[in-house]
Amino acid sequence: MDRNYARIEKAIGYISNHYKKQPDLEEISRHINLSPYHFHRLFSEWAGVSPKKFLQLITIEHAKNVLHKGITLEQAADEVGFSSTSRLYDHFVKIEGMTPGEYRNGGAGLNICYSVQESPFGRVMIGSTDRGISQLVFENAFEELDPEPLIRDRFPNAQLSAKETNFHRKAAQVLNYEASGAELSEPVILHVKGTPFQLNIWRALLQIPAGSLATYSDIAKAVGKPSASRAAGSAIGKNPVACMIPCHRVIRSTGVFGQYHWGRARKTAMIGFEQARNCTDDQE
């Protein structure tokens, strides 16, 4: 894990656990063993805003304010504007479900290439078929020298190759917020394995703009199953491509961020990072 990200992750965890006390710069920097000056500089370089601004952006109260607007996901998307200059990526991602045969036979006949890429939130392992990204996981889920067992768990019968592809490079570009609509001539294709219900839930997640949040109930309603919040939560938990399908933007109806497969601190960091990016873009 990148040393700077590890420090930021630790700071985010501290802020998340002590936000009610509104810790100041000295208190947070002391927790991660840096001087206030160096911590402020590192944090500002990483997030694009000061620690104080970041703290304001990720408070639970802010999450509640978003939820209490009473607007639909479609209205939230329109409010942000897909044609804005914000460095968003969700509308450049398209899901292509695997065929029933590919789903049943554990990937027999598929050639899956994989590589390790960098992101603002730690390294990721990306796997892809010849049709798109099939898997993306953060580094805490795989052994540094051998991520193959993780791929085998989902695709036991596939042919694997440790090889970077154009899909990987494009995904890394998007994950690092380097790509705008003008720079992507076509969507990033996700070639994922899921039931029809799971695929619908994942498509609904792609409609949540960066910097916005939704509840499990919102997602269930978006797929026409308003009473299926629990099932929606289960489908969200099965997301095979981490933040490429932004399941981190779903929180509890109480406004609490809740748990995240890749770590609660990482979820909080991702939400705050995206909100900070929106604020930065709006000021440009």
PyMOL commands that set and color helices and strands:
alter all, ss='L'
color gray80, all
select helices_A, chain A and resi 3-21+25-31+36-47+51-57+60-67+73-80+90-92+100-104+139-141+148-154+166-175+196-205+216-222+229-237+242-244+247-249+264-283
alter helices_A, ss='H'
color red, helices_A
select strands_A, chain A and resi 93-97+111-117+124-128+133-138+159-162+188-192+214-215+250-251
alter strands_A, ss='S'
color yellow, strands_A
deselect
rebuild
show_as cartoon
